[in-house]
Amino acid sequence: MTTQSKRVRYYLRSLVMTAIITFLMPLILVAICLLVLASLQQSPGLSPWAQAPYDQLLTLLTTLGSGDPWQGALTIAITASLVGLLFDTYTLYLSQGLITVKRRH
């Protein structure tokens, strides 16, 4: 196996892992926020404080998802995944030494 093919395999493996992680993290974060706020709504003392953030989060997800909160969560996750892929590509590009960054001492 040549050095070039090892680099390509490393690059593709890195991209796939980055895409999966940066896709799942926003979904997990939104799900945890919704679960915590929904559980806080069940307690009598915290219900008024939990209702407003819960409604705001659902409104945001509904707006981003064109009427469907799950589609809004997927929109956030896909966007985060694309940004993560761009950052991973950029850092790999820098680590390969393809460009030089001038540092001031």
PyRosetta script that sets phi, psi and omega in degrees:
from pyrosetta import init, pose_from_sequence

init()
pose = pose_from_sequence("MTTQSKRVRYYLRSLVMTAIITFLMPLILVAICLLVLASLQQSPGLSPWAQAPYDQLLTLLTTLGSGDPWQGALTIAITASLVGLLFDTYTLYLSQGLITVKRRH")
pose.set_psi(1, 131.5)
pose.set_omega(1, -176.6)
pose.set_phi(2, -81.8)
pose.set_psi(2, 165.2)
pose.set_omega(2, 179.5)
pose.set_phi(3, -64.6)
pose.set_psi(3, -37.1)
pose.set_omega(3, -179.3)
pose.set_phi(4, -65.3)
pose.set_psi(4, -41.4)
pose.set_omega(4, -179.7)
pose.set_phi(5, -69.7)
pose.set_psi(5, -31.5)
pose.set_omega(5, 175.0)
pose.set_phi(6, -65.2)
pose.set_psi(6, -40.4)
pose.set_omega(6, 178.4)
pose.set_phi(7, -64.0)
pose.set_psi(7, -40.7)
pose.set_omega(7, -179.6)
pose.set_phi(8, -66.4)
pose.set_psi(8, -42.1)
pose.set_omega(8, 178.4)
pose.set_phi(9, -62.8)
pose.set_psi(9, -43.2)
pose.set_omega(9, 178.1)
pose.set_phi(10, -62.0)
pose.set_psi(10, -43.9)
pose.set_omega(10, -178.6)
pose.set_phi(11, -63.2)
pose.set_psi(11, -46.5)
pose.set_omega(11, -179.1)
pose.set_phi(12, -66.5)
pose.set_psi(12, -40.7)
pose.set_omega(12, 177.7)
pose.set_phi(13, -63.6)
pose.set_psi(13, -40.9)
pose.set_omega(13, 178.4)
pose.set_phi(14, -64.1)
pose.set_psi(14, -41.8)
pose.set_omega(14, 179.3)
pose.set_phi(15, -65.2)
pose.set_psi(15, -42.7)
pose.set_omega(15, -179.3)
pose.set_phi(16, -64.6)
pose.set_psi(16, -45.2)
pose.set_omega(16, 179.1)
pose.set_phi(17, -64.1)
pose.set_psi(17, -41.0)
pose.set_omega(17, 178.7)
pose.set_phi(18, -64.1)
pose.set_psi(18, -43.2)
pose.set_omega(18, -179.8)
pose.set_phi(19, -61.9)
pose.set_psi(19, -43.4)
pose.set_omega(19, -179.1)
pose.set_phi(20, -66.6)
pose.set_psi(20, -47.5)
pose.set_omega(20, -177.2)
pose.set_phi(21, -65.4)
pose.set_psi(21, -45.8)
pose.set_omega(21, -177.9)
pose.set_phi(22, -74.6)
pose.set_psi(22, -14.3)
pose.set_omega(22, 173.2)
pose.set_phi(23, -82.4)
pose.set_psi(23, -41.7)
pose.set_omega(23, -175.3)
pose.set_phi(24, -76.8)
pose.set_psi(24, -32.9)
pose.set_omega(24, -175.8)
pose.set_phi(25, -59.9)
pose.set_psi(25, -47.9)
pose.set_omega(25, 178.1)
pose.set_phi(26, -64.2)
pose.set_psi(26, -35.8)
pose.set_omega(26, 178.1)
pose.set_phi(27, -64.4)
pose.set_psi(27, -42.4)
pose.set_omega(27, 179.0)
pose.set_phi(28, -65.5)
pose.set_psi(28, -42.3)
pose.set_omega(28, 179.9)
pose.set_phi(29, -63.2)
pose.set_psi(29, -44.2)
pose.set_omega(29, 178.9)
pose.set_phi(30, -65.2)
pose.set_psi(30, -41.8)
pose.set_omega(30, 179.6)
pose.set_phi(31, -63.8)
pose.set_psi(31, -42.2)
pose.set_omega(31, 178.8)
pose.set_phi(32, -64.2)
pose.set_psi(32, -43.5)
pose.set_omega(32, 178.8)
pose.set_phi(33, -60.7)
pose.set_psi(33, -44.5)
pose.set_omega(33, 179.8)
pose.set_phi(34, -65.8)
pose.set_psi(34, -40.8)
pose.set_omega(34, 179.6)
pose.set_phi(35, -66.0)
pose.set_psi(35, -42.7)
pose.set_omega(35, 179.1)
pose.set_phi(36, -64.2)
pose.set_psi(36, -46.0)
pose.set_omega(36, -179.3)
pose.set_phi(37, -67.0)
pose.set_psi(37, -36.4)
pose.set_omega(37, 177.9)
pose.set_phi(38, -67.8)
pose.set_psi(38, -37.7)
pose.set_omega(38, 178.5)
pose.set_phi(39, -71.7)
pose.set_psi(39, -33.9)
pose.set_omega(39, 176.9)
pose.set_phi(40, -67.7)
pose.set_psi(40, -27.0)
pose.set_omega(40, 178.0)
pose.set_phi(41, -68.6)
pose.set_psi(41, -21.2)
pose.set_omega(41, -178.5)
pose.set_phi(42, -78.9)
pose.set_psi(42, -21.4)
pose.set_omega(42, 178.3)
pose.set_phi(43, -84.8)
pose.set_psi(43, 135.3)
pose.set_omega(43, -174.2)
pose.set_phi(44, -61.9)
pose.set_psi(44, -37.4)
pose.set_omega(44, -176.2)
pose.set_phi(45, -77.1)
pose.set_psi(45, -29.2)
pose.set_omega(45, -174.9)
pose.set_phi(46, -101.4)
pose.set_psi(46, -2.7)
pose.set_omega(46, -176.2)
pose.set_phi(47, -57.6)
pose.set_psi(47, -45.1)
pose.set_omega(47, -179.9)
pose.set_phi(48, -65.7)
pose.set_psi(48, -33.4)
pose.set_omega(48, -179.0)
pose.set_phi(49, -76.3)
pose.set_psi(49, -27.5)
pose.set_omega(49, -178.0)
pose.set_phi(50, -87.5)
pose.set_psi(50, -21.9)
pose.set_omega(50, -175.7)
pose.set_phi(51, -67.8)
pose.set_psi(51, -43.5)
pose.set_omega(51, -177.4)
pose.set_phi(52, -65.0)
pose.set_psi(52, -48.9)
pose.set_omega(52, 178.1)
pose.set_phi(53, -63.9)
pose.set_psi(53, -35.5)
pose.set_omega(53, 178.3)
pose.set_phi(54, -62.6)
pose.set_psi(54, -47.0)
pose.set_omega(54, 178.9)
pose.set_phi(55, -64.1)
pose.set_psi(55, -39.9)
pose.set_omega(55, 179.4)
pose.set_phi(56, -64.8)
pose.set_psi(56, -41.9)
pose.set_omega(56, 179.0)
pose.set_phi(57, -65.0)
pose.set_psi(57, -42.4)
pose.set_omega(57, 177.0)
pose.set_phi(58, -65.7)
pose.set_psi(58, -36.4)
pose.set_omega(58, 177.2)
pose.set_phi(59, -64.5)
pose.set_psi(59, -43.0)
pose.set_omega(59, 177.4)
pose.set_phi(60, -61.5)
pose.set_psi(60, -47.5)
pose.set_omega(60, -179.7)
pose.set_phi(61, -64.8)
pose.set_psi(61, -37.5)
pose.set_omega(61, 177.6)
pose.set_phi(62, -65.9)
pose.set_psi(62, -39.7)
pose.set_omega(62, 179.0)
pose.set_phi(63, -65.7)
pose.set_psi(63, -45.7)
pose.set_omega(63, 179.9)
pose.set_phi(64, -69.6)
pose.set_psi(64, -25.7)
pose.set_omega(64, -178.0)
pose.set_phi(65, -99.2)
pose.set_psi(65, 16.0)
pose.set_omega(65, 179.7)
pose.set_phi(66, 53.5)
pose.set_psi(66, 44.3)
pose.set_omega(66, 175.9)
pose.set_phi(67, 106.4)
pose.set_psi(67, -11.1)
pose.set_omega(67, -178.6)
pose.set_phi(68, -122.5)
pose.set_psi(68, 118.3)
pose.set_omega(68, -178.0)
pose.set_phi(69, -61.5)
pose.set_psi(69, -36.8)
pose.set_omega(69, 179.5)
pose.set_phi(70, -65.5)
pose.set_psi(70, -37.6)
pose.set_omega(70, 177.1)
pose.set_phi(71, -67.3)
pose.set_psi(71, -33.5)
pose.set_omega(71, 175.4)
pose.set_phi(72, -65.6)
pose.set_psi(72, -40.7)
pose.set_omega(72, 176.9)
pose.set_phi(73, -64.9)
pose.set_psi(73, -38.7)
pose.set_omega(73, 177.2)
pose.set_phi(74, -66.6)
pose.set_psi(74, -35.4)
pose.set_omega(74, 177.2)
pose.set_phi(75, -62.6)
pose.set_psi(75, -44.1)
pose.set_omega(75, 178.0)
pose.set_phi(76, -63.7)
pose.set_psi(76, -43.4)
pose.set_omega(76, -178.1)
pose.set_phi(77, -65.5)
pose.set_psi(77, -41.5)
pose.set_omega(77, 179.6)
pose.set_phi(78, -67.1)
pose.set_psi(78, -40.8)
pose.set_omega(78, 178.4)
pose.set_phi(79, -63.4)
pose.set_psi(79, -44.7)
pose.set_omega(79, 178.5)
pose.set_phi(80, -63.2)
pose.set_psi(80, -37.4)
pose.set_omega(80, 179.1)
pose.set_phi(81, -65.5)
pose.set_psi(81, -42.0)
pose.set_omega(81, 178.0)
pose.set_phi(82, -64.8)
pose.set_psi(82, -40.9)
pose.set_omega(82, 177.7)
pose.set_phi(83, -64.7)
pose.set_psi(83, -42.4)
pose.set_omega(83, 176.9)
pose.set_phi(84, -61.3)
pose.set_psi(84, -39.9)
pose.set_omega(84, 177.3)
pose.set_phi(85, -65.0)
pose.set_psi(85, -39.7)
pose.set_omega(85, 178.3)
pose.set_phi(86, -65.1)
pose.set_psi(86, -43.1)
pose.set_omega(86, 177.7)
pose.set_phi(87, -64.3)
pose.set_psi(87, -40.7)
pose.set_omega(87, 179.9)
pose.set_phi(88, -65.1)
pose.set_psi(88, -41.1)
pose.set_omega(88, 177.8)
pose.set_phi(89, -63.8)
pose.set_psi(89, -41.4)
pose.set_omega(89, 179.8)
pose.set_phi(90, -64.8)
pose.set_psi(90, -45.0)
pose.set_omega(90, -179.4)
pose.set_phi(91, -67.6)
pose.set_psi(91, -35.2)
pose.set_omega(91, 176.1)
pose.set_phi(92, -67.0)
pose.set_psi(92, -38.1)
pose.set_omega(92, 178.0)
pose.set_phi(93, -61.9)
pose.set_psi(93, -42.3)
pose.set_omega(93, 178.1)
pose.set_phi(94, -68.8)
pose.set_psi(94, -38.8)
pose.set_omega(94, -176.8)
pose.set_phi(95, -72.6)
pose.set_psi(95, -21.8)
pose.set_omega(95, 178.0)
pose.set_phi(96, -76.6)
pose.set_psi(96, -10.9)
pose.set_omega(96, 179.5)
pose.set_phi(97, 76.3)
pose.set_psi(97, 23.8)
pose.set_omega(97, -178.7)
pose.set_phi(98, -75.8)
pose.set_psi(98, -24.2)
pose.set_omega(98, 173.2)
pose.set_phi(99, -129.0)
pose.set_psi(99, 155.5)
pose.set_omega(99, 178.7)
pose.set_phi(100, -110.6)
pose.set_psi(100, 135.2)
pose.set_omega(100, 177.8)
pose.set_phi(101, -105.9)
pose.set_psi(101, 121.6)
pose.set_omega(101, -179.4)
pose.set_phi(102, -80.3)
pose.set_psi(102, 127.4)
pose.set_omega(102, 178.3)
pose.set_phi(103, -109.1)
pose.set_psi(103, 138.0)
pose.set_omega(103, 176.6)
pose.set_phi(104, -92.7)
pose.set_psi(104, 138.1)
pose.set_omega(104, -179.4)
pose.set_phi(105, -102.2)
pose.dump_pdb("model.pdb")
